[in-house]
Amino acid sequence: MAMTMKVYEVNRYGGIRVLRPEGEVTPLKAVEKSSAYPSCQCPRCAPRRGQES
């Protein structure tokens, strides 16, 4: 089953600019672990990094 997606940006005044017109995309069946955001490396998040499993 395909989905449609349109990519646009909004400036601080509310103006909209289309970056990519609407098009069909196929969702992934399974997301790879490597596509996740990496852990935050800032000192404030250091205690939470140690709690990851």
PDB file with one MODEL, atoms N, CA, C and O in Angstrom:
MODEL        1
ATOM      1  N   MET A   1       0.840  -1.161   0.000  1.00  0.00           N
ATOM      2  CA  MET A   1       0.000   0.000   0.000  1.00  0.00           C
ATOM      3  C   MET A   1       0.899   1.242   0.000  1.00  0.00           C
ATOM      4  O   MET A   1       1.774   1.382   0.855  1.00  0.00           O
ATOM      5  N   ALA A   2       0.680   2.125  -0.949  1.00  0.00           N
ATOM      6  CA  ALA A   2       1.493   3.331  -1.056  1.00  0.00           C
ATOM      7  C   ALA A   2       0.845   4.491  -0.300  1.00  0.00           C
ATOM      8  O   ALA A   2      -0.372   4.533  -0.120  1.00  0.00           O
ATOM      9  N   MET A   3       1.673   5.417   0.131  1.00  0.00           N
ATOM     10  CA  MET A   3       1.204   6.637   0.793  1.00  0.00           C
ATOM     11  C   MET A   3       1.610   7.817  -0.079  1.00  0.00           C
ATOM     12  O   MET A   3       2.459   7.679  -0.960  1.00  0.00           O
ATOM     13  N   THR A   4       1.010   8.970   0.162  1.00  0.00           N
ATOM     14  CA  THR A   4       1.445  10.168  -0.544  1.00  0.00           C
ATOM     15  C   THR A   4       2.124  11.093   0.447  1.00  0.00           C
ATOM     16  O   THR A   4       1.784  11.133   1.629  1.00  0.00           O
ATOM     17  N   MET A   5       3.094  11.836  -0.066  1.00  0.00           N
ATOM     18  CA  MET A   5       3.863  12.726   0.794  1.00  0.00           C
ATOM     19  C   MET A   5       4.188  13.988   0.008  1.00  0.00           C
ATOM     20  O   MET A   5       4.501  13.921  -1.181  1.00  0.00           O
ATOM     21  N   LYS A   6       4.116  15.131   0.668  1.00  0.00           N
ATOM     22  CA  LYS A   6       4.464  16.417   0.071  1.00  0.00           C
ATOM     23  C   LYS A   6       5.419  17.103   1.033  1.00  0.00           C
ATOM     24  O   LYS A   6       5.137  17.186   2.228  1.00  0.00           O
ATOM     25  N   VAL A   7       6.546  17.596   0.530  1.00  0.00           N
ATOM     26  CA  VAL A   7       7.546  18.232   1.377  1.00  0.00           C
ATOM     27  C   VAL A   7       7.504  19.738   1.125  1.00  0.00           C
ATOM     28  O   VAL A   7       7.608  20.202  -0.011  1.00  0.00           O
ATOM     29  N   TYR A   8       7.348  20.482   2.215  1.00  0.00           N
ATOM     30  CA  TYR A   8       7.304  21.938   2.106  1.00  0.00           C
ATOM     31  C   TYR A   8       7.951  22.558   3.329  1.00  0.00           C
ATOM     32  O   TYR A   8       8.175  21.886   4.336  1.00  0.00           O
ATOM     33  N   GLU A   9       8.250  23.847   3.232  1.00  0.00           N
ATOM     34  CA  GLU A   9       8.793  24.569   4.381  1.00  0.00           C
ATOM     35  C   GLU A   9       7.943  25.796   4.635  1.00  0.00           C
ATOM     36  O   GLU A   9       7.353  26.363   3.716  1.00  0.00           O
ATOM     37  N   VAL A  10       7.888  26.198   5.896  1.00  0.00           N
ATOM     38  CA  VAL A  10       7.121  27.363   6.309  1.00  0.00           C
ATOM     39  C   VAL A  10       8.094  28.347   6.944  1.00  0.00           C
ATOM     40  O   VAL A  10       8.852  27.981   7.843  1.00  0.00           O
ATOM     41  N   ASN A  11       8.078  29.593   6.481  1.00  0.00           N
ATOM     42  CA  ASN A  11       8.962  30.595   7.082  1.00  0.00           C
ATOM     43  C   ASN A  11       8.309  31.205   8.311  1.00  0.00           C
ATOM     44  O   ASN A  11       7.160  30.891   8.623  1.00  0.00           O
ATOM     45  N   ARG A  12       9.011  32.051   8.996  1.00  0.00           N
ATOM     46  CA  ARG A  12       8.501  32.604  10.254  1.00  0.00           C
ATOM     47  C   ARG A  12       7.315  33.540  10.062  1.00  0.00           C
ATOM     48  O   ARG A  12       6.644  33.888  11.034  1.00  0.00           O
ATOM     49  N   TYR A  13       7.048  33.951   8.835  1.00  0.00           N
ATOM     50  CA  TYR A  13       5.905  34.813   8.555  1.00  0.00           C
ATOM     51  C   TYR A  13       4.690  34.015   8.086  1.00  0.00           C
ATOM     52  O   TYR A  13       3.653  34.601   7.776  1.00  0.00           O
ATOM     53  N   GLY A  14       4.803  32.692   8.030  1.00  0.00           N
ATOM     54  CA  GLY A  14       3.692  31.841   7.615  1.00  0.00           C
ATOM     55  C   GLY A  14       3.668  31.538   6.126  1.00  0.00           C
ATOM     56  O   GLY A  14       2.749  30.879   5.639  1.00  0.00           O
ATOM     57  N   GLY A  15       4.674  32.015   5.401  1.00  0.00           N
ATOM     58  CA  GLY A  15       4.752  31.723   3.972  1.00  0.00           C
ATOM     59  C   GLY A  15       5.154  30.273   3.738  1.00  0.00           C
ATOM     60  O   GLY A  15       5.996  29.735   4.457  1.00  0.00           O
ATOM     61  N   ILE A  16       4.560  29.647   2.745  1.00  0.00           N
ATOM     62  CA  ILE A  16       4.819  28.229   2.458  1.00  0.00           C
ATOM     63  C   ILE A  16       5.501  28.107   1.100  1.00  0.00           C
ATOM     64  O   ILE A  16       5.116  28.768   0.135  1.00  0.00           O
ATOM     65  N   ARG A  17       6.513  27.258   1.039  1.00  0.00           N
ATOM     66  CA  ARG A  17       7.219  26.979  -0.209  1.00  0.00           C
ATOM     67  C   ARG A  17       7.289  25.474  -0.377  1.00  0.00           C
ATOM     68  O   ARG A  17       7.754  24.774   0.522  1.00  0.00           O
ATOM     69  N   VAL A  18       6.833  24.962  -1.517  1.00  0.00           N
ATOM     70  CA  VAL A  18       6.850  23.529  -1.786  1.00  0.00           C
ATOM     71  C   VAL A  18       8.258  23.137  -2.235  1.00  0.00           C
ATOM     72  O   VAL A  18       8.786  23.688  -3.201  1.00  0.00           O
ATOM     73  N   LEU A  19       8.855  22.187  -1.529  1.00  0.00           N
ATOM     74  CA  LEU A  19      10.178  21.701  -1.894  1.00  0.00           C
ATOM     75  C   LEU A  19      10.079  20.507  -2.843  1.00  0.00           C
ATOM     76  O   LEU A  19      10.878  20.372  -3.769  1.00  0.00           O
ATOM     77  N   ARG A  20       9.090  19.643  -2.602  1.00  0.00           N
ATOM     78  CA  ARG A  20       8.823  18.500  -3.482  1.00  0.00           C
ATOM     79  C   ARG A  20       7.314  18.352  -3.616  1.00  0.00           C
ATOM     80  O   ARG A  20       6.617  18.278  -2.604  1.00  0.00           O
ATOM     81  N   PRO A  21       6.796  18.309  -4.833  1.00  0.00           N
ATOM     82  CA  PRO A  21       5.353  18.149  -4.984  1.00  0.00           C
ATOM     83  C   PRO A  21       4.890  16.785  -4.470  1.00  0.00           C
ATOM     84  O   PRO A  21       5.702  15.897  -4.209  1.00  0.00           O
ATOM     85  N   GLU A  22       3.587  16.638  -4.333  1.00  0.00           N
ATOM     86  CA  GLU A  22       3.025  15.389  -3.807  1.00  0.00           C
ATOM     87  C   GLU A  22       3.441  14.215  -4.688  1.00  0.00           C
ATOM     88  O   GLU A  22       3.388  14.293  -5.916  1.00  0.00           O
ATOM     89  N   GLY A  23       3.851  13.136  -4.045  1.00  0.00           N
ATOM     90  CA  GLY A  23       4.274  11.947  -4.760  1.00  0.00           C
ATOM     91  C   GLY A  23       4.015  10.713  -3.926  1.00  0.00           C
ATOM     92  O   GLY A  23       3.804  10.808  -2.717  1.00  0.00           O
ATOM     93  N   GLU A  24       4.030   9.562  -4.558  1.00  0.00           N
ATOM     94  CA  GLU A  24       3.785   8.310  -3.848  1.00  0.00           C
ATOM     95  C   GLU A  24       5.079   7.780  -3.244  1.00  0.00           C
ATOM     96  O   GLU A  24       6.138   7.842  -3.869  1.00  0.00           O
ATOM     97  N   VAL A  25       4.984   7.265  -2.039  1.00  0.00           N
ATOM     98  CA  VAL A  25       6.106   6.617  -1.373  1.00  0.00           C
ATOM     99  C   VAL A  25       5.616   5.291  -0.809  1.00  0.00           C
ATOM    100  O   VAL A  25       4.448   5.152  -0.447  1.00  0.00           O
ATOM    101  N   THR A  26       6.509   4.330  -0.740  1.00  0.00           N
ATOM    102  CA  THR A  26       6.177   3.025  -0.179  1.00  0.00           C
ATOM    103  C   THR A  26       6.801   2.926   1.202  1.00  0.00           C
ATOM    104  O   THR A  26       8.017   3.063   1.330  1.00  0.00           O
ATOM    105  N   PRO A  27       6.003   2.692   2.242  1.00  0.00           N
ATOM    106  CA  PRO A  27       6.567   2.592   3.589  1.00  0.00           C
ATOM    107  C   PRO A  27       7.417   1.335   3.745  1.00  0.00           C
ATOM    108  O   PRO A  27       7.180   0.329   3.077  1.00  0.00           O
ATOM    109  N   LEU A  28       8.401   1.403   4.627  1.00  0.00           N
ATOM    110  CA  LEU A  28       9.241   0.244   4.923  1.00  0.00           C
ATOM    111  C   LEU A  28       8.452  -0.772   5.732  1.00  0.00           C
ATOM    112  O   LEU A  28       7.590  -0.407   6.531  1.00  0.00           O
ATOM    113  N   LYS A  29       8.750  -2.032   5.524  1.00  0.00           N
ATOM    114  CA  LYS A  29       8.113  -3.083   6.322  1.00  0.00           C
ATOM    115  C   LYS A  29       8.761  -3.154   7.702  1.00  0.00           C
ATOM    116  O   LYS A  29       8.079  -3.395   8.698  1.00  0.00           O
ATOM    117  N   ALA A  30      10.066  -2.946   7.762  1.00  0.00           N
ATOM    118  CA  ALA A  30      10.792  -2.950   9.041  1.00  0.00           C
ATOM    119  C   ALA A  30      11.853  -1.855   8.991  1.00  0.00           C
ATOM    120  O   ALA A  30      12.561  -1.720   7.993  1.00  0.00           O
ATOM    121  N   VAL A  31      11.963  -1.088  10.041  1.00  0.00           N
ATOM    122  CA  VAL A  31      12.953  -0.009  10.109  1.00  0.00           C
ATOM    123  C   VAL A  31      14.264  -0.571  10.637  1.00  0.00           C
ATOM    124  O   VAL A  31      14.291  -1.261  11.656  1.00  0.00           O
ATOM    125  N   GLU A  32      15.349  -0.269   9.934  1.00  0.00           N
ATOM    126  CA  GLU A  32      16.665  -0.736  10.375  1.00  0.00           C
ATOM    127  C   GLU A  32      17.096   0.061  11.599  1.00  0.00           C
ATOM    128  O   GLU A  32      16.806   1.253  11.699  1.00  0.00           O
ATOM    129  N   LYS A  33      17.775  -0.580  12.512  1.00  0.00           N
ATOM    130  CA  LYS A  33      18.237   0.091  13.725  1.00  0.00           C
ATOM    131  C   LYS A  33      19.208   1.219  13.384  1.00  0.00           C
ATOM    132  O   LYS A  33      19.263   2.214  14.107  1.00  0.00           O
ATOM    133  N   SER A  34      19.957   1.092  12.326  1.00  0.00           N
ATOM    134  CA  SER A  34      20.950   2.098  11.957  1.00  0.00           C
ATOM    135  C   SER A  34      20.302   3.415  11.509  1.00  0.00           C
ATOM    136  O   SER A  34      20.983   4.438  11.435  1.00  0.00           O
ATOM    137  N   SER A  35      19.010   3.402  11.211  1.00  0.00           N
ATOM    138  CA  SER A  35      18.367   4.630  10.763  1.00  0.00           C
ATOM    139  C   SER A  35      17.859   5.479  11.927  1.00  0.00           C
ATOM    140  O   SER A  35      17.297   6.550  11.701  1.00  0.00           O
ATOM    141  N   ALA A  36      18.044   5.027  13.157  1.00  0.00           N
ATOM    142  CA  ALA A  36      17.597   5.777  14.333  1.00  0.00           C
ATOM    143  C   ALA A  36      18.593   6.891  14.645  1.00  0.00           C
ATOM    144  O   ALA A  36      19.759   6.828  14.255  1.00  0.00           O
ATOM    145  N   TYR A  37      18.118   7.900  15.347  1.00  0.00           N
ATOM    146  CA  TYR A  37      19.009   8.978  15.764  1.00  0.00           C
ATOM    147  C   TYR A  37      20.028   8.420  16.765  1.00  0.00           C
ATOM    148  O   TYR A  37      19.672   7.584  17.594  1.00  0.00           O
ATOM    149  N   PRO A  38      21.277   8.863  16.702  1.00  0.00           N
ATOM    150  CA  PRO A  38      22.261   8.421  17.686  1.00  0.00           C
ATOM    151  C   PRO A  38      21.979   9.050  19.057  1.00  0.00           C
ATOM    152  O   PRO A  38      21.258  10.043  19.155  1.00  0.00           O
ATOM    153  N   SER A  39      22.541   8.475  20.087  1.00  0.00           N
ATOM    154  CA  SER A  39      22.376   9.023  21.432  1.00  0.00           C
ATOM    155  C   SER A  39      22.987  10.410  21.500  1.00  0.00           C
ATOM    156  O   SER A  39      23.988  10.696  20.843  1.00  0.00           O
ATOM    157  N   CYS A  40      22.377  11.259  22.294  1.00  0.00           N
ATOM    158  CA  CYS A  40      22.893  12.608  22.494  1.00  0.00           C
ATOM    159  C   CYS A  40      24.220  12.518  23.251  1.00  0.00           C
ATOM    160  O   CYS A  40      24.351  11.732  24.189  1.00  0.00           O
ATOM    161  N   GLN A  41      25.191  13.315  22.844  1.00  0.00           N
ATOM    162  CA  GLN A  41      26.516  13.267  23.458  1.00  0.00           C
ATOM    163  C   GLN A  41      26.772  14.421  24.422  1.00  0.00           C
ATOM    164  O   GLN A  41      27.893  14.561  24.913  1.00  0.00           O
ATOM    165  N   CYS A  42      25.767  15.253  24.709  1.00  0.00           N
ATOM    166  CA  CYS A  42      26.002  16.397  25.593  1.00  0.00           C
ATOM    167  C   CYS A  42      26.125  15.943  27.052  1.00  0.00           C
ATOM    168  O   CYS A  42      25.584  14.897  27.413  1.00  0.00           O
ATOM    169  N   PRO A  43      26.823  16.706  27.892  1.00  0.00           N
ATOM    170  CA  PRO A  43      27.013  16.343  29.299  1.00  0.00           C
ATOM    171  C   PRO A  43      25.705  16.209  30.077  1.00  0.00           C
ATOM    172  O   PRO A  43      25.613  15.400  31.000  1.00  0.00           O
ATOM    173  N   ARG A  44      24.697  16.995  29.710  1.00  0.00           N
ATOM    174  CA  ARG A  44      23.420  16.938  30.406  1.00  0.00           C
ATOM    175  C   ARG A  44      22.734  15.576  30.220  1.00  0.00           C
ATOM    176  O   ARG A  44      22.026  15.115  31.116  1.00  0.00           O
ATOM    177  N   CYS A  45      22.936  14.941  29.080  1.00  0.00           N
ATOM    178  CA  CYS A  45      22.289  13.659  28.791  1.00  0.00           C
ATOM    179  C   CYS A  45      23.155  12.454  29.190  1.00  0.00           C
ATOM    180  O   CYS A  45      22.701  11.316  29.075  1.00  0.00           O
ATOM    181  N   ALA A  46      24.369  12.678  29.647  1.00  0.00           N
ATOM    182  CA  ALA A  46      25.281  11.578  29.989  1.00  0.00           C
ATOM    183  C   ALA A  46      24.680  10.585  30.980  1.00  0.00           C
ATOM    184  O   ALA A  46      24.842   9.381  30.780  1.00  0.00           O
ATOM    185  N   PRO A  47      23.984  11.031  32.058  1.00  0.00           N
ATOM    186  CA  PRO A  47      23.391  10.044  32.992  1.00  0.00           C
ATOM    187  C   PRO A  47      22.347   9.149  32.309  1.00  0.00           C
ATOM    188  O   PRO A  47      22.229   7.972  32.647  1.00  0.00           O
ATOM    189  N   ARG A  48      21.608   9.689  31.370  1.00  0.00           N
ATOM    190  CA  ARG A  48      20.574   8.893  30.688  1.00  0.00           C
ATOM    191  C   ARG A  48      21.202   7.914  29.711  1.00  0.00           C
ATOM    192  O   ARG A  48      20.646   6.839  29.487  1.00  0.00           O
ATOM    193  N   ARG A  49      22.361   8.259  29.114  1.00  0.00           N
ATOM    194  CA  ARG A  49      23.007   7.350  28.160  1.00  0.00           C
ATOM    195  C   ARG A  49      23.379   6.045  28.839  1.00  0.00           C
ATOM    196  O   ARG A  49      23.322   4.989  28.210  1.00  0.00           O
ATOM    197  N   GLY A  50      23.755   6.092  30.098  1.00  0.00           N
ATOM    198  CA  GLY A  50      24.140   4.882  30.831  1.00  0.00           C
ATOM    199  C   GLY A  50      22.972   3.963  31.118  1.00  0.00           C
ATOM    200  O   GLY A  50      23.181   2.799  31.460  1.00  0.00           O
ATOM    201  N   GLN A  51      21.734   4.457  30.989  1.00  0.00           N
ATOM    202  CA  GLN A  51      20.552   3.661  31.291  1.00  0.00           C
ATOM    203  C   GLN A  51      19.992   2.954  30.049  1.00  0.00           C
ATOM    204  O   GLN A  51      19.037   2.186  30.166  1.00  0.00           O
ATOM    205  N   GLU A  52      20.567   3.197  28.864  1.00  0.00           N
ATOM    206  CA  GLU A  52      20.061   2.567  27.637  1.00  0.00           C
ATOM    207  C   GLU A  52      20.318   1.073  27.695  1.00  0.00           C
ATOM    208  O   GLU A  52      21.303   0.611  28.270  1.00  0.00           O
ATOM    209  N   SER A  53      19.407   0.333  27.085  1.00  0.00           N
ATOM    210  CA  SER A  53      19.610  -1.119  27.037  1.00  0.00           C
ATOM    211  C   SER A  53      19.763  -1.602  25.633  1.00  0.00           C
ATOM    212  O   SER A  53      19.942  -2.799  25.408  1.00  0.00           O
TER     213      SER A  53
ENDMDL
END
